[in-house]
Amino acid sequence: MIRNATKKSMISSSHIECRNAFQKTIGLMFSRKPKTLVLIFNKEKIIPLHMLFVFFPIDVIFLDREKKVVEVKIKFRPWHFYSPKKKAQYAIELPTGTIQKTGTQLGDLISF
């Protein structure tokens, strides 16, 4: 379960943690429907993402090592690339509309 601790709301009732390079590279490629993925890295860094072979838009939340929201990408579209401006240790890929629906914004603390 992923919760917005600041807003005391649920972001996702279930998620898949991606820890190794293969899981992070494949991500949502070839998926038929959106799922929630948490990409976990050993340290904070710029986490570039791609949407190659992902056939639906998603929202992405980038978190620092304390799981504070440092950047968001809304409606990340298929066949596009994105390189965030802020360093993060976690990237949460969510069904599109989740960020707006939950009111998640910069500075919020997230727990999972």
Secondary structure as UniProt FT lines:
FT   STRAND          2..4
FT   TURN            5..8
FT   STRAND          9..12
FT   STRAND          16..18
FT   HELIX           21..26
FT   TURN            27..30
FT   STRAND          37..45
FT   STRAND          49..50
FT   TURN            52..53
FT   STRAND          58..63
FT   TURN            65..66
FT   STRAND          68..76
FT   TURN            78..79
FT   STRAND          81..82
FT   STRAND          88..95
FT   TURN            96..97
FT   HELIX           98..102
FT   TURN            106..107
FT   STRAND          109..111
//
